[in-house]
Amino acid sequence: AAVDFLARGSGYNVWLTQGDAVLALDTGTVGQVIKLDVVGANASAPASGENALQSKSNYLTGSQDQWRTNVDNYGSVRYQGIYDGIDLRYYGAQRQLEYDFQVGPGADASAIRLSFEGAQIVSVSASGDLVLTLDDAGNSVSFKAPVSYQDSASGHTTVASHYVLHEDGTVGFDVGPYDHTRSLTIDPVLSY
């Protein structure tokens, strides 16, 4: 009941709840669980499926009165107002999970804070990737350096951005100069 949406794929399961994502990853030798916690988020932000897919799912477990049939599938999930003026959108492709923070005009991108339960060490690599070391064996997953941009009639305008490790252990984004009267998208990608 606590799960808003879930995704299953080759080598992973993802559960979305109140804007947070719980990732169960098969790293080949052992399974790992990581919780991406959106710190200080609006826990009552409404979640909605976007990009409805033609496929449906059926869960035929337990007695017939417990079966769930014709469950809608979506290509993405949006949490509207996860922070004041900021939406969070999750979507994926194969073995990559993407999540966009869509910062509305006048909203403060520095409000975004993330923490990662299940990671022993959180660091930023020389290439700008966020690296989560999961165990003593050195198994890790990484979020690629964020790509930030603004859309206009003439197309994408890239905005400089990078991860910031805060003293309290949370992760945020440092965003370069941009037009605060227009929406900004911050787009990290989980790769493992």
Backbone hydrogen bonds, N-H to C=O, Kabsch-Sander energy under -0.5 kcal/mol:
donor,donor_aa,acceptor,acceptor_aa,energy
4,D,16,L,-3.0
5,F,16,L,-1.2
7,A,14,V,-2.5
9,G,12,Y,-2.5
11,G,9,G,-0.8
12,Y,9,G,-1.4
13,N,24,A,-1.7
14,V,7,A,-2.7
15,W,22,V,-2.4
16,L,5,F,-3.0
17,T,20,D,-2.2
20,D,17,T,-2.2
21,A,36,L,-2.1
22,V,15,W,-2.9
23,L,21,A,-0.6
23,L,34,I,-3.5
24,A,13,N,-2.8
24,A,22,V,-0.5
25,L,23,L,-0.7
25,L,32,Q,-3.3
26,D,11,G,-2.8
27,T,25,L,-0.8
27,T,30,V,-1.7
32,Q,25,L,-3.0
34,I,23,L,-2.5
35,K,117,E,-2.4
36,L,21,A,-3.3
36,L,34,I,-0.6
37,D,35,K,-0.9
37,D,115,S,-2.9
38,V,36,L,-0.6
39,V,37,D,-1.2
39,V,113,R,-1.6
41,A,38,V,-1.5
42,N,82,I,-2.9
43,A,41,A,-1.0
45,A,42,N,-2.0
48,S,78,R,-2.1
50,E,76,S,-3.2
53,L,73,N,-2.8
57,S,71,V,-2.1
59,Y,68,R,-3.7
60,L,58,N,-0.6
61,T,59,Y,-0.8
66,Q,63,S,-2.5
67,W,64,Q,-1.2
68,R,59,Y,-2.3
71,V,57,S,-2.9
73,N,55,S,-0.7
75,G,50,E,-1.3
75,G,51,N,-1.5
76,S,50,E,-1.7
77,V,90,Y,-2.4
78,R,48,S,-2.7
79,Y,88,L,-3.4
80,Q,46,P,-2.1
80,Q,78,R,-0.7
82,I,79,Y,-0.8
82,I,86,I,-1.1
83,Y,86,I,-1.7
86,I,83,Y,-2.5
87,D,102,Q,-2.1
88,L,79,Y,-2.2
89,R,100,D,-2.6
90,Y,77,V,-2.8
91,Y,98,E,-2.6
92,G,75,G,-0.6
93,A,96,Q,-2.1
96,Q,93,A,-1.3
97,L,190,L,-1.1
98,E,91,Y,-3.3
98,E,96,Q,-0.5
99,Y,188,P,-1.4
100,D,89,R,-2.9
101,F,186,I,-2.5
102,Q,87,D,-2.8
102,Q,100,D,-0.6
103,V,101,F,-0.8
103,V,184,L,-3.1
104,G,85,G,-2.9
104,G,102,Q,-0.7
106,G,180,H,-2.1
107,A,104,G,-2.1
109,A,107,A,-0.7
111,A,108,D,-1.7
112,I,109,A,-1.5
114,L,171,V,-2.5
115,S,37,D,-2.0
117,E,35,K,-2.1
117,E,115,S,-0.5
119,A,116,F,-1.1
120,Q,133,T,-2.6
121,I,133,T,-1.6
123,S,131,V,-2.4
125,S,129,D,-2.8
128,G,125,S,-1.8
130,L,143,F,-2.8
131,V,123,S,-3.3
131,V,129,D,-0.6
132,L,141,V,-3.1
133,T,121,I,-2.7
133,T,131,V,-0.6
134,L,132,L,-0.5
134,L,139,N,-3.5
135,D,139,N,-0.8
138,G,135,D,-1.6
141,V,132,L,-1.8
142,S,191,S,-2.0
143,F,130,L,-2.9
144,K,142,S,-0.6
144,K,189,V,-3.1
147,V,187,D,-1.7
148,S,146,P,-0.5
148,S,159,V,-0.7
149,Y,185,T,-2.1
150,Q,157,T,-2.1
152,S,155,G,-1.3
155,G,152,S,-1.9
157,T,150,Q,-2.6
158,T,156,H,-0.5
159,V,148,S,-2.8
162,H,174,D,-1.7
164,V,172,G,-2.2
166,H,164,V,-0.7
166,H,170,T,-3.0
169,G,166,H,-2.1
171,V,114,L,-3.0
172,G,164,V,-2.8
174,D,162,H,-3.0
175,V,173,F,-0.6
176,G,160,A,-3.5
180,H,178,Y,-0.9
182,R,179,D,-1.7
184,L,103,V,-2.6
185,T,149,Y,-2.8
186,I,101,F,-2.4
187,D,147,V,-2.3
187,D,185,T,-0.5
189,V,144,K,-0.5
190,L,97,L,-3.3
191,S,142,S,-3.4
192,Y,95,R,-0.8
